[in-house]
Amino acid sequence: MLTVSIEHRVGTISLDASFALTKPWTVLFGPSGSGKTTVLRAIAGFVRPDSGSIMQGESVLVDRASGVFVPPHLRPVRTAAQTARLFPNMTVHSNVIYGMARSARPEAGKTVDEIKIVDEIMSLFRIQELADRRPHQLSGGESQRVSVARAVVSAITYEGAGAALMLLDEPFSGLDYTMRDQLVDGLRECLMRWKTPVLSVTHDVGEAFQLGAEVIRIAEGRVLRQGPVADVLAEERRRLIEQLREP
Ligand SMILES: Nc1ncnc2c1ncn2[C@@H]1O[C@H](COP(=O)(O)OP(=O)(O)OP(=O)(O)O)[C@@H](O)[C@H]1O
């Protein structure tokens, strides 16, 4: 599992985050600007922390003291960023297939299982009907679903030793509640079945509870608390229920 202990100055925030991922799905929860995306980018290798280390099991991904810095493409990590990044000249289907490990792609002679993976993920994200469209023909929410679907395919077909860690930065933020509800449950079931651990980012209390995940609560660049969602976000849930009550 992943162990993070980093310090990094970004904008007006002094990030000072230490935690270990011990559960299959962990949620990084905190207000806007608290440093959640920066933590994910440091784990993925797109941010070089000022000091500290990031370990995946026994492997050192970053250690500023000894100068180790594994580049992003060599890390056992797959990311779906906050904003969709799709290849504009490729169809939705080709974009999703692009996420597959190289040896699993069609040109390498795809097997029934691999076709099934793409079909299953496209069906989960409800993007089969969009398969032949190109990114400029998609809505914002549809683009986001395609982008997350590609990252999920990439994570579950990861061909290194062990499983890849899936990093999801607000993967459900552009979706309506009905779609989000179905997707949260389906995605959790799928990633657990493929034994793919997840660190996702949210500032949505309902989403954290629905995932039933371990929660790391972060504010102003610091980890305030880590534990089961019912413990860490009990106060937020109480406030949310009060807000929803009839006046
Ligand atoms: N490249 C950058 N240059 C300058 N400041 C930055 C940069 N990236 C992030 N910041 C600042 O660092 C702080 C943390 O940003 P970060 O994106 O990690 O927050 P976040 O918790 O993910 O926020 P949100 O929930 O709004 O996405 C913010 O104040 C942001 O404005």
The ligand as a MOL file (V3000), in Angstrom:
LIG
                    3D

  0  0  0     0  0            999 V3000
M  V30 BEGIN CTAB
M  V30 COUNTS 31 33 0 0 0
M  V30 BEGIN ATOM
M  V30 1 N 0.3090 25.5900 -10.2540 0
M  V30 2 C -0.0980 26.3500 -9.2390 0
M  V30 3 N 0.4010 27.5760 -9.0390 0
M  V30 4 C 0.0120 28.3590 -8.0060 0
M  V30 5 N -0.8950 27.9750 -7.1090 0
M  V30 6 C -1.4320 26.7640 -7.2560 0
M  V30 7 C -1.0830 25.8790 -8.3260 0
M  V30 8 N -1.7940 24.7300 -8.2050 0
M  V30 9 C -2.5580 24.9050 -7.1190 0
M  V30 10 N -2.3560 26.1080 -6.5540 0
M  V30 11 C -2.9800 26.6110 -5.3260 0
M  V30 12 O -2.6900 25.6710 -4.3100 0
M  V30 13 C -3.8010 25.4690 -3.4450 0
M  V30 14 C -4.1940 23.9760 -3.4440 0
M  V30 15 O -4.7160 23.6450 -4.7310 0
M  V30 16 P -5.3650 22.2170 -5.0260 0
M  V30 17 O -5.7430 22.2160 -6.4680 0
M  V30 18 O -4.4370 21.1670 -4.5540 0
M  V30 19 O -6.6490 22.2550 -4.0850 0
M  V30 20 P -7.9260 21.2900 -4.0260 0
M  V30 21 O -8.1250 20.9510 -2.5850 0
M  V30 22 O -7.7530 20.1680 -4.9680 0
M  V30 23 O -9.0610 22.2760 -4.5330 0
M  V30 24 P -10.4530 21.9870 -5.3690 0
M  V30 25 O -11.3350 21.1810 -4.4540 0
M  V30 26 O -10.9700 23.3830 -5.6010 0
M  V30 27 O -10.0600 21.2810 -6.6330 0
M  V30 28 C -4.8920 26.3990 -3.9430 0
M  V30 29 O -4.8480 27.5650 -3.1630 0
M  V30 30 C -4.5020 26.6980 -5.3840 0
M  V30 31 O -4.9410 27.9730 -5.7650 0
M  V30 END ATOM
M  V30 BEGIN BOND
M  V30 1 1 1 2
M  V30 2 1 2 3
M  V30 3 2 2 7
M  V30 4 2 3 4
M  V30 5 1 4 5
M  V30 6 2 5 6
M  V30 7 1 6 7
M  V30 8 1 6 10
M  V30 9 1 7 8
M  V30 10 2 8 9
M  V30 11 1 9 10
M  V30 12 1 10 11
M  V30 13 1 11 12
M  V30 14 1 11 30
M  V30 15 1 12 13
M  V30 16 1 13 14
M  V30 17 1 13 28
M  V30 18 1 14 15
M  V30 19 1 15 16
M  V30 20 2 16 17
M  V30 21 1 16 18
M  V30 22 1 16 19
M  V30 23 1 19 20
M  V30 24 2 20 21
M  V30 25 1 20 22
M  V30 26 1 20 23
M  V30 27 1 23 24
M  V30 28 2 24 25
M  V30 29 1 24 26
M  V30 30 1 24 27
M  V30 31 1 28 29
M  V30 32 1 28 30
M  V30 33 1 30 31
M  V30 END BOND
M  V30 END CTAB
M  END
